[in-house]
Amino acid sequence: MKKLIALGVLSLGIVFLTGCGQQQNSQTVTDQNQNTNQQQVTQPQNIVYTNSTYGFTLTFPQTWEDYTAKNRTLDWGTLGTNDSIDFGFSAQDALFNISVHTKNQWEKFKSEEGPTPTYLGENSQYVFGYAQAQDATNDTMVARMSEVQEIIKTFVVTR
């Protein structure tokens, strides 16, 4: 009888330990699956704007997914005109612009008083500047304007 009770207790102990062991293995598999799922999360990709006409790129965050880029001509009066690309959205089409100047025109800008574009860089033909809008039309545009300085930091002359 004592052998039967001991065998019963031993059997229950084995079943109990086996159950705990399976629970632990199940938890390990769950943890491994969670780690795998976390590794599969990807960061949103940035958006690269390439201007092949003038040879530069800008990189935008995903919040700029629906941005617009519009060409226009700026008239500086006695300093002449130059091309410009306005970047914005349908709610506000010019949060900032990149202006394209001849080297001669840029030298004239440096001697002028008043608002002028901020220097970005240059290639063998052009000097690039930028200017930012002073006001925003709504809270969303205020948020996008707060990202402009980070976008400007990504400016790269490609040729």
Secondary structure, DSSP 8 states (H G I E B T S, - for coil): -HHHHHHHHHHHHHHHHHHHHHHHHHHHHHHHHHHHHHHH------EEEEETTTTEEEEE-GGGTT-EEEEEEEE-GGG-EEEEEEEEETTEEEEEEEEEEEHHHHHHHHT--S---EEEEE-SSEEEEEEE-S--SSHHHHHHHTTHHHHHTT-EE--
